[in-house]
Amino acid sequence: MLYGPNVLFAFIGAMGVLMMVLSVMAIPHYQIVKDEDTGLLARLQRKIDQADLQITAVEYLKTSLFLAVVLGLAAYVLTAAPAAVLLGMGLGLLGYWSYLEERRDKRRREYQEALLEVINILQESFTAMRSLSMALANVAEHAPAAVRADFAEIAAQLSLQTDMKETLLRVAKRRRDLILDRLVEALLANQQTGGQQLGPVLAALRESVQALAAGRRRVETAQARIRWEARIVCLAPFVFIVILRQTTPELQGPFYASIFGQIAIILVGVMSALAYYIMNRIGSRAVQPLESVGVSP
């Protein structure tokens, strides 16, 4: 009869210690972008596009609902507890959302790091050719896969005699990437002034991107073990319940079949989900790319 409360109290203590450690290690993060797309589906679709998932927002919601139903049924089969259905459904929704955000942040980090190679190619090409259009065409041909489509679009538009400023601003607005915006500003400034001093500007920008990428890699390495420990801690109570049901149902049954047992399952589930989500978001702030406020016209 005391297994349930003991698990609950142990879990609360473990979560408290974990959150204290992560709070100390977290790096402050400030979201300065203002969303022009105020609709829920529009914001969700932008996240999906940034995560490079080839689905629509409606398809994402349908998949989330399907996962919620499947995991809810699976949780009931494993535990025979009605409350576990709600937890399983919540896990399906929260798990898919966390996957979307992690994939989105990963793709955006890859994009920014790929811009480092773009800057190198631009600097070498511009020095050799003294033509920004030709340098951008060379980038489109040799850029890393993460950014190649954007620069291929830019090169294709320039070959059609489209205005360079209009093309660059359109791509920058779609990407909402801080590093790309600074690169676009440097290219536009060079075009507008007719200057030949693009090299030093790109060199300074390259140093900034290199420092940013190196800092992120150090943080990700430090966080890897903590993230796995957090996953284990959050899943441990539910694994324990399933093991008890399979091995000693006479101990598990009386408590978790009662109203207090159902409440304990719900409380532990909600605390586990919230603790993991908050931990994940706090940890990702140190490596999450800032969305841009836009390019200065």
N, C-alpha and C positions, 0 to 999 in steps of 0.2 A: 504493500500500500504506500510505501514511502519512496518508491522509485521515481514517480512522476515529479513530486516537489523537489527532490534532490537534483534531478536533471535540470529542472527549471532554474534553481538557485545557482547551480554550477555554470549554467549557460550565461546567466546575467553577469556573473563575476568575470567570466572569460571575455564577454563582449566589452565590458567596461575597461579591462586592461588593454584589449586590442585597440579600441577607439582612442585611448590615451596615447598609445605609441604612434598611431597613424596621425593623430593631430599634431604631435611634436614634429614628425617628419614631413608633414605637408608643406608645400610651397604656396604662398598666396597667389590667387588667380583672379583676374578682373575681366568680366565680359563687357566690352565697351560697344559692341555692335548694336544697332537698332534695327529690328526686323521691319522690313517693308511689307512682307507677306504676313498678315495678321491671321489668316485662316488656319485652322488646325490641320486640315489636309495639305495645305500649301507648305507649312513648316515641316510636316512629316515627310512630304515628298522630297523636300530639299535635303533632309537628313538621309533619306534612302539613296538619293542620287550621289551624295558625298560619300556614302558607304560603298558605292559601286555595285549596288544590288539591282538587278534588272527586273524590278517589279514596281507596280504602282502602289500608292498609299492604300487604296482599297484592298488590293491583294495582300498587303502586309497585315491589315486588320483581320482579314479572313483567316490568314495563316495563324495569327496570334490566338484567335478564338478556337481554331481547331486544336492547337497545342494545349490550350487551357482545358478543353474537354477531355482529351486523351490522358493528360497527366492527372486530372481529377479522378478519372476512373481507375487509373493505375494506382493512385494513392489509396483509394478505398479498397481495392483488391489486396494490397500489401498489408494494410493496417486494420481493416474492418472497422474503421472509425469514420463516422459521417463527417466530422470536422475536417478530416484529411482531404475530403473532396475540395473544400474551399481552398485549402493550402496548395493542393496540386494545381488547381486552376490559376491561382495567383502566381505560382512558380512558372507556369507556362507563359503568362503575360509578361511578368517581370524578366524572366530569362531571355525571351526573344528581344525585348527592348534593350536589355543590357548587351546582348550580342550585337544589335544594330549600332549602339553607341560606340562599343569597343571597335567594331569594324570601321565605322566612320572615322574615329580618331586615328586609327592605324593608317587608313588610306590618306588622310590629310597630312600625317607626319611623313609618309612616303613621298607625297607630292612635294612638300617643302624640301625634303632632302634631295629629291631629284632636281629641284631648281638650282642646287649647287652645281651640278654638272651642266645645266643650261647656262649658268653664268660663265663657267669656264669656256664653253664652246663659243658663246657670244663674244667674250673678250678676245679669244684667239682669232675668231673669224673677222671681227671688226678691225682688229689690228692689221690683218692681212689684206682685207678687201676694201676697207674704208667705205663700206656701203651697209647701212643698217638693214635694208631689205634683203640683201644677199646673206648677211649674217643670220637673220631670222630663218631664211630658207635652209641654211646649213643646220641650224638648231632643229628644225622640223625633221630633218633626215637622220640626225645622230642623237637626238635627245633620248633619255631613258623612257621606258614604256609608260611610266606613271604620268608624264607630262606631254608625251609625244602628240596625242590627239589635239590638245589645245594649240600647240605651236604649228601643227600641220594645218589646222584651221586658219591660223593667222597667216601663214605663208600662202595658202590657197587664196585667201581674200586679197592679199597684197598683189598676187600675180594677176588678179582681175582688176587692178587699179582702184581697189576700195581704199577709202581714207584710212591711214594707219591709226590715227587716234581713235576713230570710231571702232575699229576692229579690236584694238587692245583694250579699250574700256569695256567693250561688250564681254570679252573673255574674263576680264578681271571682276566684273560685276557678278558673273555667274559663279566664279570660283570663291569669291569672298575670302581670299587668302592674303594675309598680311605681307608675306615675303614677295608674292607675285605683284601686289600693288606697288611695293617699293621699286621693283624692277620695271614695271610699266611706267611709273613716274620718271625714272631715270631715262628710259628710252624716249619718252615724249619730250622731256626737257632737252635731250640731245637733238631731237628732230626740230623742235621749235627754234632753238638757238643756232642751229647749223654748226654746232661745235664738234670738235674732234677729241673731246676729253672724256669720252665714255669709259675708257679703260680704268682710270683711277676710281671712278664711281663704282664700277662693277667690282673692283678689287676690294673696296671697303665693304660692299654688300656681301661679298663672298666670305669675308672674315666673320661677319655677323652670323651668317647661316652656319658656318663651320662650328662656331662656339655654341650656337643653339643646339645643333645636332649632337655635339659631344656631351653637353649637359643633359640632354634627354636620355642618351644611352646610359649615362651613369645612374640616373634616377631609376630607369627601368630595371637595371641590374639589381639595384638595392631593393626594389619593391617586389621582385619576382617571388622570393621565398615567402614574404609576408602575405602576398595574394593567395598563394596555395594554402598557407596555414589558415587564413580566413575562410576559405572555401570548406576546409575540413571541419573547422569549428562550427560553421553554420549548418552543415549537413549532419554532424555527429548525433544530435538528439533524435533525428528521424531514423537514421540507421539503427540507433539503439532500440527504438520502438519496434522496428521491423524484426530485429534479431530476437527481442523478447517474445514477440508473438509467435515466432517460429520455434523457439527453444523452450520457453517457459510461459505458455499462455495463461497458466493459473496465477502467475504474478502480474502479468500485463493486463489481463482481462478485467479484473474488478475495478481497478482505478480508471483506466482509459475508457471503460464502458459507462462510467458515471458522468454526471453533468460537469463535475469538477475536472475530470480527465479531459473532456471535450474542450473546456475552457482553457486548460493548460496547453493542449495541442495548438489551439488557435493563437494563444499569446506567444508561445515559443516560435511558432511559424512566422507570425507578423514581426516579431523582434529579429528573427534571423534574417528575413528578407530585407527589412529596413536597414539593419546593421551592415549587411553585405553591400546593398546598393549605395549607402552613404560612404562606406569605406572605399568602394570602387570609384566613386565620383571624387572623393577627396584625394585619393592616390593619383587619379588621372589628371588632376589639375596641374601637376608639376610637368606633365609632358603634353598636355592638350594644346593644340595650336589655337591661338586667338583668331576669331573671325574679324575681318577687317571692317572699318567704318567707311571704306571706299577710297577711290583715287582722287587726289586733288586735281580739279580740271585745269 
